[in-house]
Amino acid sequence: MEMGLEHKRVLVTGSTKGIGRAIATAFAKEGADVVINGRRADTVQAVVEQLAAAYPETTPVAAPFDISDPTEAEKLFKSVSTVDVLVNNMGIFAPMAYADIDDATWDRFFKVNVLSGNRLAKHYLPSMLANDFGRIIFIASEEAVMPSGEMPQYSMTKSMNLSLAKSLSKLTVGTHVTVNTVMPGSTLTEGVQHMLDEMYADSDLPKDQWEHDFMVNHRPLSQIQRLIRPEEIGRLTVFVASPFASSFSGEALRADGGLVPTLY
Protein backbone atom coordinates (compact mmCIF):
# COMPACT_ATOMS: atom_id res chain seq x y z
CA MET A 1 0.00 0.00 0.00
CA GLU A 2 1.20 3.50 -0.82
CA MET A 3 1.25 5.32 2.50
CA GLY A 4 1.22 8.89 1.20
CA LEU A 5 4.50 9.78 2.89
CA GLU A 6 6.66 10.60 -0.13
CA HIS A 7 9.12 13.37 0.73
CA LYS A 8 7.63 13.96 4.14
CA ARG A 9 10.42 14.90 6.52
CA VAL A 10 10.57 12.33 9.30
CA LEU A 11 12.81 12.63 12.35
CA VAL A 12 13.43 9.31 14.10
CA THR A 13 15.47 9.69 17.26
CA GLY A 14 17.92 6.97 18.18
CA SER A 15 17.79 5.63 14.64
CA THR A 16 21.24 4.13 14.10
CA LYS A 17 20.25 0.69 15.37
CA GLY A 18 17.44 -1.45 16.76
CA ILE A 19 13.82 -0.38 16.52
CA GLY A 20 14.77 3.17 15.57
CA ARG A 21 16.76 2.07 12.54
CA ALA A 22 14.00 -0.30 11.47
CA ILE A 23 11.49 2.55 11.71
CA ALA A 24 13.75 4.85 9.70
CA THR A 25 14.19 2.19 7.02
CA ALA A 26 10.44 1.58 6.83
CA PHE A 27 9.85 5.31 6.24
CA ALA A 28 12.58 5.45 3.58
CA LYS A 29 10.90 2.55 1.78
CA GLU A 30 7.79 4.74 1.59
CA GLY A 31 9.77 7.57 0.00
CA ALA A 32 10.07 9.75 3.10
CA ASP A 33 13.12 11.91 3.71
CA VAL A 34 14.36 10.55 7.02
CA VAL A 35 16.43 12.47 9.55
CA ILE A 36 18.80 9.99 11.19
CA ASN A 37 19.71 10.78 14.78
CA GLY A 38 22.32 9.36 17.11
CA ARG A 39 25.15 10.54 19.31
CA ARG A 40 28.04 9.48 17.06
CA ALA A 41 28.59 11.28 13.77
CA ASP A 42 30.24 8.28 12.11
CA THR A 43 27.41 5.84 12.85
CA VAL A 44 24.79 8.40 11.85
CA GLN A 45 26.55 9.10 8.56
CA ALA A 46 26.90 5.39 7.84
CA VAL A 47 23.13 4.89 8.12
CA VAL A 48 22.46 7.98 5.99
CA GLU A 49 24.72 6.64 3.25
CA GLN A 50 23.13 3.19 3.38
CA LEU A 51 19.61 4.62 3.09
CA ALA A 52 20.63 6.97 0.28
CA ALA A 53 22.08 4.04 -1.66
CA ALA A 54 19.08 1.78 -1.05
CA TYR A 55 16.43 4.45 -1.67
CA PRO A 56 17.98 6.98 -4.07
CA GLU A 57 14.67 8.79 -4.56
CA THR A 58 14.86 9.99 -0.95
CA THR A 59 17.11 12.49 0.81
CA PRO A 60 18.17 11.20 4.23
CA VAL A 61 19.73 13.75 6.55
CA ALA A 62 22.31 13.32 9.31
CA ALA A 63 21.51 14.70 12.78
CA PRO A 64 24.37 13.59 15.06
CA PHE A 65 23.19 15.17 18.29
CA ASP A 66 22.73 13.88 21.83
CA ILE A 67 19.18 15.11 22.32
CA SER A 68 19.26 14.33 26.04
CA ASP A 69 21.52 17.39 26.30
CA PRO A 70 19.50 20.64 25.90
CA THR A 71 22.43 22.35 24.18
CA GLU A 72 22.75 19.55 21.64
CA ALA A 73 18.98 19.57 21.11
CA GLU A 74 19.17 23.27 20.20
CA LYS A 75 21.76 22.39 17.57
CA LEU A 76 19.30 19.87 16.15
CA PHE A 77 16.56 22.50 16.01
CA LYS A 78 18.83 24.85 14.09
CA SER A 79 19.78 22.07 11.69
CA VAL A 80 16.27 20.66 11.26
CA SER A 81 13.81 23.40 12.14
CA THR A 82 10.59 21.62 11.12
CA VAL A 83 9.44 18.07 10.48
CA ASP A 84 6.24 16.45 9.29
CA VAL A 85 6.67 13.41 11.52
CA LEU A 86 8.49 13.08 14.83
CA VAL A 87 9.16 9.59 16.15
CA ASN A 88 10.45 9.78 19.72
CA ASN A 89 12.20 6.43 19.79
CA MET A 90 15.43 7.11 21.66
CA GLY A 91 15.56 5.44 25.05
CA ILE A 92 17.69 3.43 27.41
CA PHE A 93 16.85 0.30 29.39
CA ALA A 94 18.59 -2.10 31.71
CA PRO A 95 17.35 -4.85 34.04
CA MET A 96 18.02 -3.62 37.58
CA ALA A 97 16.99 -4.62 41.08
CA TYR A 98 14.98 -1.87 42.74
CA ALA A 99 17.32 -1.77 45.73
CA ASP A 100 20.27 -1.05 43.44
CA ILE A 101 18.74 1.95 41.68
CA ASP A 102 20.17 5.18 43.07
CA ASP A 103 18.84 8.69 42.54
CA ALA A 104 21.33 9.41 39.78
CA THR A 105 20.01 6.44 37.79
CA TRP A 106 16.38 7.48 38.25
CA ASP A 107 17.34 10.98 37.09
CA ARG A 108 19.25 9.70 34.05
CA PHE A 109 16.38 7.51 32.85
CA PHE A 110 13.93 10.39 33.30
CA LYS A 111 16.11 12.81 31.34
CA VAL A 112 16.80 10.42 28.47
CA ASN A 113 13.47 8.60 28.15
CA VAL A 114 11.06 11.41 29.02
CA LEU A 115 12.51 14.89 28.87
CA SER A 116 14.26 14.32 25.52
CA GLY A 117 11.05 13.43 23.72
CA ASN A 118 9.15 16.18 25.46
CA ARG A 119 11.78 18.71 24.40
CA LEU A 120 11.41 17.71 20.75
CA ALA A 121 7.62 17.63 20.87
CA LYS A 122 7.53 21.10 22.39
CA HIS A 123 9.68 22.42 19.56
CA TYR A 124 8.04 20.69 16.58
CA LEU A 125 4.37 20.65 17.58
CA PRO A 126 3.69 24.39 16.97
CA SER A 127 4.80 24.23 13.33
CA MET A 128 2.74 21.07 12.79
CA LEU A 129 -0.32 22.89 14.12
CA ALA A 130 0.44 25.92 11.95
CA ASN A 131 0.65 23.65 8.86
CA ASP A 132 -2.41 21.67 9.98
CA PHE A 133 -0.56 18.39 9.49
CA GLY A 134 1.84 16.40 11.58
CA ARG A 135 2.44 13.23 13.51
CA ILE A 136 4.16 12.76 16.85
CA ILE A 137 4.71 9.14 17.85
CA PHE A 138 6.28 8.00 21.10
CA ILE A 139 7.79 4.51 21.15
CA ALA A 140 6.99 3.15 24.59
CA SER A 141 6.77 -0.49 25.74
CA GLU A 142 4.42 -3.01 27.26
CA GLU A 143 6.35 -2.19 30.45
CA ALA A 144 4.32 1.04 30.51
CA VAL A 145 1.11 -0.81 31.34
CA MET A 146 2.41 -4.12 32.71
CA PRO A 147 5.66 -3.56 34.60
CA SER A 148 7.59 -6.80 34.92
CA GLY A 149 9.51 -5.63 37.98
CA GLU A 150 12.76 -6.32 36.14
CA MET A 151 13.52 -2.65 35.48
CA PRO A 152 11.29 -0.28 37.44
CA GLN A 153 13.31 2.79 36.44
CA TYR A 154 12.52 2.02 32.78
CA SER A 155 8.86 1.11 33.31
CA MET A 156 8.24 4.41 35.07
CA THR A 157 9.49 6.40 32.08
CA LYS A 158 7.45 4.41 29.58
CA SER A 159 4.27 5.07 31.58
CA MET A 160 5.19 8.74 31.46
CA ASN A 161 5.41 8.53 27.66
CA LEU A 162 1.79 7.39 27.53
CA SER A 163 0.64 10.20 29.78
CA LEU A 164 2.60 12.84 27.88
CA ALA A 165 1.31 11.69 24.51
CA LYS A 166 -2.26 11.77 25.77
CA SER A 167 -1.80 15.28 27.14
CA LEU A 168 -0.25 16.54 23.90
CA SER A 169 -3.07 15.03 21.85
CA LYS A 170 -5.47 17.35 23.68
CA LEU A 171 -3.65 20.28 22.06
CA THR A 172 -4.43 19.02 18.55
CA VAL A 173 -8.24 18.84 18.77
CA GLY A 174 -9.91 19.59 15.44
CA THR A 175 -6.67 19.54 13.46
CA HIS A 176 -4.89 17.08 11.18
CA VAL A 177 -2.12 16.66 13.73
CA THR A 178 -2.11 13.50 15.84
CA VAL A 179 -0.09 12.30 18.82
CA ASN A 180 0.07 8.60 19.60
CA THR A 181 2.15 5.99 21.36
CA VAL A 182 3.26 2.63 20.00
CA MET A 183 3.99 0.00 22.64
CA PRO A 184 6.21 -2.81 21.38
CA GLY A 185 6.55 -6.00 23.34
CA SER A 186 9.92 -7.69 23.81
CA THR A 187 11.78 -7.06 20.56
CA LEU A 188 14.97 -8.62 19.23
CA THR A 189 17.16 -5.54 19.11
CA GLU A 190 20.91 -5.48 19.55
CA GLY A 191 20.36 -4.59 23.21
CA VAL A 192 18.03 -7.52 23.82
CA GLN A 193 20.43 -9.86 22.01
CA HIS A 194 23.17 -8.65 24.35
CA MET A 195 20.89 -9.32 27.31
CA LEU A 196 20.27 -12.86 26.06
CA ASP A 197 24.00 -13.39 25.57
CA GLU A 198 24.61 -12.46 29.19
CA MET A 199 21.66 -14.45 30.54
CA TYR A 200 22.68 -17.66 28.78
CA ALA A 201 26.46 -17.25 28.90
CA ASP A 202 26.83 -20.14 31.36
CA SER A 203 23.99 -22.23 29.99
CA ASP A 204 24.37 -25.52 28.12
CA LEU A 205 21.29 -24.64 26.07
CA PRO A 206 22.05 -24.28 22.33
CA LYS A 207 21.95 -20.68 21.14
CA ASP A 208 19.12 -21.34 18.70
CA GLN A 209 16.92 -22.24 21.68
CA TRP A 210 17.64 -19.16 23.80
CA GLU A 211 14.79 -17.11 22.39
CA HIS A 212 12.21 -19.84 22.98
CA ASP A 213 13.49 -20.50 26.48
CA PHE A 214 13.39 -16.81 27.30
CA MET A 215 9.80 -16.48 26.12
CA VAL A 216 8.64 -19.57 27.98
CA ASN A 217 10.29 -18.63 31.25
CA HIS A 218 10.26 -14.83 31.19
CA ARG A 219 7.39 -13.87 28.85
CA PRO A 220 4.92 -16.77 29.26
CA LEU A 221 1.89 -14.60 28.51
CA SER A 222 3.05 -13.87 24.97
CA GLN A 223 0.62 -15.28 22.41
CA ILE A 224 3.19 -15.47 19.62
CA GLN A 225 5.91 -16.98 21.86
CA ARG A 226 8.73 -15.28 20.04
CA LEU A 227 10.52 -11.98 20.17
CA ILE A 228 9.07 -9.33 17.89
CA ARG A 229 11.35 -8.23 15.06
CA PRO A 230 12.22 -4.51 14.75
CA GLU A 231 10.87 -4.30 11.20
CA GLU A 232 7.42 -5.28 12.49
CA ILE A 233 7.41 -2.20 14.70
CA GLY A 234 8.71 -0.17 11.77
CA ARG A 235 5.76 -1.12 9.58
CA LEU A 236 3.23 -0.28 12.29
CA THR A 237 4.85 3.08 12.99
CA VAL A 238 4.74 4.02 9.32
CA PHE A 239 1.03 3.25 9.20
CA VAL A 240 0.34 5.33 12.33
CA ALA A 241 2.20 8.24 10.71
CA SER A 242 0.33 7.95 7.43
CA PRO A 243 -2.82 9.80 6.34
CA PHE A 244 -4.60 6.43 6.53
CA ALA A 245 -4.32 6.56 10.33
CA SER A 246 -6.04 9.93 10.66
CA SER A 247 -8.57 8.53 13.16
CA PHE A 248 -5.87 7.60 15.68
CA SER A 249 -5.08 10.31 18.21
CA GLY A 250 -4.19 10.06 21.87
CA GLU A 251 -4.00 6.30 21.45
CA ALA A 252 -1.71 3.78 23.13
CA LEU A 253 -1.32 1.21 20.37
CA ARG A 254 -0.07 -2.19 21.48
CA ALA A 255 2.23 -4.37 19.39
CA ASP A 256 3.17 -6.78 22.14
CA GLY A 257 2.32 -10.17 20.66
CA GLY A 258 -0.59 -10.55 23.08
CA LEU A 259 1.69 -10.22 26.07
CA VAL A 260 -0.58 -7.85 28.01
CA PRO A 261 -3.49 -10.03 29.25
CA THR A 262 -6.22 -7.40 29.23
CA LEU A 263 -8.99 -6.51 26.81
CA TYR A 264 -7.93 -2.82 26.73
C-alpha positions as CSV (number, residue, x, y, z in Angstrom):
1,M,0.0,0.0,0.0
2,E,1.2,3.5,-0.8
3,M,1.2,5.3,2.5
4,G,1.2,8.9,1.2
5,L,4.5,9.8,2.9
6,E,6.7,10.6,-0.1
7,H,9.1,13.4,0.7
8,K,7.6,14.0,4.1
9,R,10.4,14.9,6.5
10,V,10.6,12.3,9.3
11,L,12.8,12.6,12.3
12,V,13.4,9.3,14.1
13,T,15.5,9.7,17.3
14,G,17.9,7.0,18.2
15,S,17.8,5.6,14.6
16,T,21.2,4.1,14.1
17,K,20.2,0.7,15.4
18,G,17.4,-1.4,16.8
19,I,13.8,-0.4,16.5
20,G,14.8,3.2,15.6
21,R,16.8,2.1,12.5
22,A,14.0,-0.3,11.5
23,I,11.5,2.5,11.7
24,A,13.7,4.8,9.7
25,T,14.2,2.2,7.0
26,A,10.4,1.6,6.8
27,F,9.8,5.3,6.2
28,A,12.6,5.5,3.6
29,K,10.9,2.5,1.8
30,E,7.8,4.7,1.6
31,G,9.8,7.6,0.0
32,A,10.1,9.7,3.1
33,D,13.1,11.9,3.7
34,V,14.4,10.5,7.0
35,V,16.4,12.5,9.5
36,I,18.8,10.0,11.2
37,N,19.7,10.8,14.8
38,G,22.3,9.4,17.1
39,R,25.2,10.5,19.3
40,R,28.0,9.5,17.1
41,A,28.6,11.3,13.8
42,D,30.2,8.3,12.1
43,T,27.4,5.8,12.8
44,V,24.8,8.4,11.9
45,Q,26.6,9.1,8.6
46,A,26.9,5.4,7.8
47,V,23.1,4.9,8.1
48,V,22.5,8.0,6.0
49,E,24.7,6.6,3.3
50,Q,23.1,3.2,3.4
51,L,19.6,4.6,3.1
52,A,20.6,7.0,0.3
53,A,22.1,4.0,-1.7
54,A,19.1,1.8,-1.1
55,Y,16.4,4.4,-1.7
56,P,18.0,7.0,-4.1
57,E,14.7,8.8,-4.6
58,T,14.9,10.0,-0.9
59,T,17.1,12.5,0.8
60,P,18.2,11.2,4.2
61,V,19.7,13.7,6.6
62,A,22.3,13.3,9.3
63,A,21.5,14.7,12.8
64,P,24.4,13.6,15.1
65,F,23.2,15.2,18.3
66,D,22.7,13.9,21.8
67,I,19.2,15.1,22.3
68,S,19.3,14.3,26.0
69,D,21.5,17.4,26.3
70,P,19.5,20.6,25.9
71,T,22.4,22.3,24.2
72,E,22.8,19.5,21.6
73,A,19.0,19.6,21.1
74,E,19.2,23.3,20.2
75,K,21.8,22.4,17.6
76,L,19.3,19.9,16.2
77,F,16.6,22.5,16.0
78,K,18.8,24.9,14.1
79,S,19.8,22.1,11.7
80,V,16.3,20.7,11.3
81,S,13.8,23.4,12.1
82,T,10.6,21.6,11.1
83,V,9.4,18.1,10.5
84,D,6.2,16.5,9.3
85,V,6.7,13.4,11.5
86,L,8.5,13.1,14.8
87,V,9.2,9.6,16.2
88,N,10.5,9.8,19.7
89,N,12.2,6.4,19.8
90,M,15.4,7.1,21.7
91,G,15.6,5.4,25.1
92,I,17.7,3.4,27.4
93,F,16.8,0.3,29.4
94,A,18.6,-2.1,31.7
95,P,17.3,-4.8,34.0
96,M,18.0,-3.6,37.6
97,A,17.0,-4.6,41.1
98,Y,15.0,-1.9,42.7
99,A,17.3,-1.8,45.7
100,D,20.3,-1.1,43.4
101,I,18.7,2.0,41.7
102,D,20.2,5.2,43.1
103,D,18.8,8.7,42.5
104,A,21.3,9.4,39.8
105,T,20.0,6.4,37.8
106,W,16.4,7.5,38.3
107,D,17.3,11.0,37.1
108,R,19.2,9.7,34.0
109,F,16.4,7.5,32.8
110,F,13.9,10.4,33.3
111,K,16.1,12.8,31.3
112,V,16.8,10.4,28.5
113,N,13.5,8.6,28.1
114,V,11.1,11.4,29.0
115,L,12.5,14.9,28.9
116,S,14.3,14.3,25.5
117,G,11.1,13.4,23.7
118,N,9.1,16.2,25.5
119,R,11.8,18.7,24.4
120,L,11.4,17.7,20.8
121,A,7.6,17.6,20.9
122,K,7.5,21.1,22.4
123,H,9.7,22.4,19.6
124,Y,8.0,20.7,16.6
125,L,4.4,20.7,17.6
126,P,3.7,24.4,17.0
127,S,4.8,24.2,13.3
128,M,2.7,21.1,12.8
129,L,-0.3,22.9,14.1
130,A,0.4,25.9,11.9
131,N,0.7,23.7,8.9
132,D,-2.4,21.7,10.0
133,F,-0.6,18.4,9.5
134,G,1.8,16.4,11.6
135,R,2.4,13.2,13.5
136,I,4.2,12.8,16.8
137,I,4.7,9.1,17.9
138,F,6.3,8.0,21.1
139,I,7.8,4.5,21.1
140,A,7.0,3.1,24.6
141,S,6.8,-0.5,25.7
142,E,4.4,-3.0,27.3
143,E,6.4,-2.2,30.4
144,A,4.3,1.0,30.5
145,V,1.1,-0.8,31.3
146,M,2.4,-4.1,32.7
147,P,5.7,-3.6,34.6
148,S,7.6,-6.8,34.9
149,G,9.5,-5.6,38.0
150,E,12.8,-6.3,36.1
151,M,13.5,-2.7,35.5
152,P,11.3,-0.3,37.4
153,Q,13.3,2.8,36.4
154,Y,12.5,2.0,32.8
155,S,8.9,1.1,33.3
156,M,8.2,4.4,35.1
157,T,9.5,6.4,32.1
158,K,7.4,4.4,29.6
159,S,4.3,5.1,31.6
160,M,5.2,8.7,31.5
161,N,5.4,8.5,27.7
162,L,1.8,7.4,27.5
163,S,0.6,10.2,29.8
164,L,2.6,12.8,27.9
165,A,1.3,11.7,24.5
166,K,-2.3,11.8,25.8
167,S,-1.8,15.3,27.1
168,L,-0.3,16.5,23.9
169,S,-3.1,15.0,21.8
170,K,-5.5,17.4,23.7
171,L,-3.7,20.3,22.1
172,T,-4.4,19.0,18.5
173,V,-8.2,18.8,18.8
174,G,-9.9,19.6,15.4
175,T,-6.7,19.5,13.5
176,H,-4.9,17.1,11.2
177,V,-2.1,16.7,13.7
178,T,-2.1,13.5,15.8
179,V,-0.1,12.3,18.8
180,N,0.1,8.6,19.6
181,T,2.1,6.0,21.4
182,V,3.3,2.6,20.0
183,M,4.0,0.0,22.6
184,P,6.2,-2.8,21.4
185,G,6.5,-6.0,23.3
186,S,9.9,-7.7,23.8
187,T,11.8,-7.1,20.6
188,L,15.0,-8.6,19.2
189,T,17.2,-5.5,19.1
190,E,20.9,-5.5,19.6
191,G,20.4,-4.6,23.2
192,V,18.0,-7.5,23.8
193,Q,20.4,-9.9,22.0
194,H,23.2,-8.6,24.4
195,M,20.9,-9.3,27.3
196,L,20.3,-12.9,26.1
197,D,24.0,-13.4,25.6
198,E,24.6,-12.5,29.2
199,M,21.7,-14.4,30.5
200,Y,22.7,-17.7,28.8
201,A,26.5,-17.2,28.9
202,D,26.8,-20.1,31.4
203,S,24.0,-22.2,30.0
204,D,24.4,-25.5,28.1
205,L,21.3,-24.6,26.1
206,P,22.1,-24.3,22.3
207,K,21.9,-20.7,21.1
208,D,19.1,-21.3,18.7
209,Q,16.9,-22.2,21.7
210,W,17.6,-19.2,23.8
211,E,14.8,-17.1,22.4
212,H,12.2,-19.8,23.0
213,D,13.5,-20.5,26.5
214,F,13.4,-16.8,27.3
215,M,9.8,-16.5,26.1
216,V,8.6,-19.6,28.0
217,N,10.3,-18.6,31.2
218,H,10.3,-14.8,31.2
219,R,7.4,-13.9,28.9
220,P,4.9,-16.8,29.3
221,L,1.9,-14.6,28.5
222,S,3.0,-13.9,25.0
223,Q,0.6,-15.3,22.4
224,I,3.2,-15.5,19.6
225,Q,5.9,-17.0,21.9
226,R,8.7,-15.3,20.0
227,L,10.5,-12.0,20.2
228,I,9.1,-9.3,17.9
229,R,11.3,-8.2,15.1
230,P,12.2,-4.5,14.8
231,E,10.9,-4.3,11.2
232,E,7.4,-5.3,12.5
233,I,7.4,-2.2,14.7
234,G,8.7,-0.2,11.8
235,R,5.8,-1.1,9.6
236,L,3.2,-0.3,12.3
237,T,4.8,3.1,13.0
238,V,4.7,4.0,9.3
239,F,1.0,3.2,9.2
240,V,0.3,5.3,12.3
241,A,2.2,8.2,10.7
242,S,0.3,7.9,7.4
243,P,-2.8,9.8,6.3
244,F,-4.6,6.4,6.5
245,A,-4.3,6.6,10.3
246,S,-6.0,9.9,10.7
247,S,-8.6,8.5,13.2
248,F,-5.9,7.6,15.7
249,S,-5.1,10.3,18.2
250,G,-4.2,10.1,21.9
251,E,-4.0,6.3,21.4
252,A,-1.7,3.8,23.1
253,L,-1.3,1.2,20.4
254,R,-0.1,-2.2,21.5
255,A,2.2,-4.4,19.4
256,D,3.2,-6.8,22.1
257,G,2.3,-10.2,20.7
258,G,-0.6,-10.5,23.1
259,L,1.7,-10.2,26.1
260,V,-0.6,-7.9,28.0
261,P,-3.5,-10.0,29.3
262,T,-6.2,-7.4,29.2
263,L,-9.0,-6.5,26.8
264,Y,-7.9,-2.8,26.7
